C-alpha cells in the first residue's frame, strides 16, 4: 500500500530553522511536493521537485529561504526551512504525483501524508 508520512515539525522561534522529512513507500513517484495549510485557509503550494532533483520550484513566499531535496535510495524527501517567519505557521503536507516533472498544482498530486505541525513564534 502507498504511504506518505511527514515528520520533523515542531515549535521554532522566528528566524530559526527546521527540517521536515517525508518517507514514501509502496511505489515510486517521480514528482514530490510540499504544501501547507494554516487555520481557516486553503492548502497552498510550497515546493516541488523532480525525480533527479534537477527541476525545483518554490512559492514566491519561500524562495531563497526553503530548500526541497530528495534521496531516492532512501525513499525520502526533505524540506529545509530557514529564516522562518510567523506566517509560516501551518500544517505541512508531503504529496506524491504521477506527473513526470515538478508541478505546483494540487490536483496533480495523488497521495498525501497526514501532515506535521510547524509553529513559528514571534
Secondary structure, 3 states (H helix, E strand, C coil): CCEEEEECCEEEECCCCEEEEEEEECCCCCEEEEEEECCCCCCEEEEEECCCCCCEEECCCCCCCEEEEEECCCCEEEEEECCCCHHHCEEEEEEEECCCCCCCCHHHEEEECCCEEEEEEC
